Amino acid sequence: MTTPMLRGYTVKQTYTFLESGYYPPDVQRRLIDELPTELKALIPTIKPSEWYPRDHVTVLLRAIANVKRDEKNSYDDLVASGKTSPRRP
């Protein structure tokens, strides 16, 4: 079975949302601190046009969705994260 992949710009922009100031500083810090160590180490090395496992974005989106823990507010946060992502370079 083939691992689903996404371009690096998708991973990088989703992570950038966590750093954007959308959440209060304490929540932002907690979100980033709780990410898997290997993902945090990978972020600075990501190349926009390279392919990366989709699981990286899944982890980031789950972190965003779990902040509010209710459907409407989680949905709003996920939509906001998508609005900060530019279109494909």
C-alpha positions in Angstrom: 0.0 0.0 0.0 1.3 3.5 -0.9 1.6 6.1 1.8 -0.6 9.2 1.1 1.6 12.2 0.5 1.2 16.0 0.4 3.5 18.7 -0.8 5.7 20.4 1.8 4.0 23.8 1.5 0.8 22.2 2.9 2.6 20.9 5.9 4.5 24.2 6.4 1.5 26.4 6.1 -0.6 24.3 8.4 2.2 24.6 11.0 2.5 28.3 10.4 -1.2 28.7 11.5 -0.2 27.4 14.9 2.4 30.2 15.1 0.2 32.9 13.6 -1.2 34.4 16.8 -4.7 33.1 16.2 -4.6 31.4 19.6 -3.6 33.0 22.9 0.2 32.6 23.6 -0.3 29.9 26.2 -2.5 27.8 23.9 -0.1 28.4 21.0 2.8 27.3 23.1 1.0 24.2 24.3 -0.1 23.2 20.8 3.5 23.4 19.5 5.0 21.8 22.6 2.7 18.8 22.3 3.5 18.0 18.6 5.6 14.9 18.0 9.3 15.6 18.4 10.1 14.3 14.9 7.5 16.6 13.3 8.9 19.6 15.2 12.4 18.7 14.0 11.2 18.3 10.4 9.4 21.6 10.1 12.5 23.8 9.5 13.8 21.5 6.8 10.6 21.1 4.8 10.9 22.1 1.1 7.7 23.4 -0.4 7.7 21.2 -3.5 8.9 18.0 -1.9 6.4 15.2 -0.9 5.8 14.4 2.8 3.5 11.9 4.5 -0.1 13.1 4.9 0.1 12.0 8.5 2.1 15.2 9.3 -0.9 17.4 8.4 -3.3 15.1 10.1 -1.4 15.6 13.4 -1.5 19.4 12.9 -5.2 19.5 12.0 -6.1 17.3 15.0 -4.2 19.6 17.3 -6.2 22.5 15.9 -9.5 20.7 16.1 -8.9 19.6 19.7 -8.4 23.1 21.1 -12.1 24.0 21.5 -13.5 20.5 21.7 -16.8 21.3 20.2 -17.9 20.8 16.6 -18.8 24.4 15.6 -15.7 26.1 17.2 -13.4 23.3 16.0 -14.8 23.7 12.5 -14.3 27.5 12.6 -10.7 27.0 13.7 -10.1 24.5 10.9 -11.6 26.9 8.3 -9.4 29.7 9.7 -6.3 27.5 9.3 -7.2 26.9 5.7 -7.7 30.6 5.0 -4.1 31.3 6.1 -2.8 28.8 3.7 -1.8 30.3 0.3 -2.7 28.6 -2.9 -0.2 26.3 -4.4 3.1 28.2 -5.3 
